[in-house]
Amino acid sequence: MTQDGLFERFPAQRVFALHNWPSLPVGTIAFNSGLMMAGIDRFSIKVKGKGGHGAHPHQTVDPILAASQIVTAVHHIVSRNINPVSPP
């Protein structure tokens, strides 16, 4: 939205956002100056394989299984090693 010129069309001095934070006590509101809990990185992986017959799975390179393993492994890197509240 920023790249598409949102703030050029609608100038703003500040932007406020709401985010659910389950570890805060009920009824608590927290503030932070600057950026917080926002970030995005993109990359792509192309998985190629070779189909086959269910009776001969050892003769195939199953791209669905390989892609599933990649998704699981990448998820573990982020979710189990990086604290979202205290980024590196």
C-alpha positions in Angstrom: 0.0 0.0 0.0 2.9 2.3 0.8 4.5 1.5 -2.5 1.2 2.2 -4.3 1.2 5.8 -2.9 -1.2 5.5 0.0 0.4 8.2 2.1 0.9 10.4 -0.9 -2.8 10.3 -1.5 -3.7 10.4 2.2 -0.9 12.1 4.1 -0.6 11.1 7.8 1.7 12.1 10.6 1.3 8.9 12.5 0.0 5.4 12.0 -1.5 3.3 14.8 -2.2 -0.4 14.7 -3.7 -3.0 16.9 -2.3 -6.4 17.6 -3.4 -9.3 19.8 -0.7 -10.1 22.4 -1.8 -13.2 24.4 0.9 -12.9 27.0 -0.3 -9.5 28.3 -2.8 -9.6 31.2 -6.4 -9.0 30.3 -7.3 -5.3 30.2 -3.7 -4.3 29.5 -2.7 -2.0 26.7 1.0 -1.7 25.6 2.6 1.0 23.6 5.9 1.1 21.6 7.5 3.9 19.6 8.8 3.0 16.3 8.3 -0.2 14.3 7.1 -3.3 16.1 5.9 -6.8 15.0 6.0 -6.0 11.3 8.3 -7.6 8.8 8.2 -9.5 5.6 10.8 -11.4 3.6 10.1 -13.2 0.4 11.9 -16.1 -1.4 10.8 -18.8 -3.7 11.8 -22.5 -4.0 11.0 -24.5 -7.1 10.7 -28.2 -6.3 10.8 -30.6 -9.3 10.0 -34.2 -9.2 9.0 -37.3 -11.1 5.7 -39.0 -10.7 5.1 -42.7 -10.8 2.8 -45.5 -9.8 1.7 -46.2 -6.3 3.0 -49.7 -6.5 6.6 -48.4 -7.2 7.0 -45.3 -4.9 10.8 -46.1 -4.7 11.0 -45.2 -8.4 9.6 -41.6 -8.0 10.9 -38.3 -6.7 7.7 -37.0 -5.0 7.7 -33.2 -5.2 4.7 -32.9 -2.9 6.5 -34.8 -0.1 9.7 -32.9 -0.7 7.9 -29.5 -0.7 6.0 -30.5 2.5 9.3 -31.3 4.3 10.7 -28.0 3.2 7.7 -26.1 4.6 8.0 -27.9 7.9 11.7 -27.3 8.2 11.5 -23.6 7.3 8.7 -23.1 9.8 10.8 -24.7 12.6 13.7 -22.3 11.8 11.6 -19.2 12.5 9.0 -20.4 15.1 11.4 -22.4 17.3 14.5 -20.2 17.2 13.4 -16.5 17.0 11.5 -14.8 19.8 8.8 -12.6 18.1 8.8 -10.2 21.1 12.6 -9.7 21.1 13.8 -9.9 17.5 17.5 -10.1 16.8 
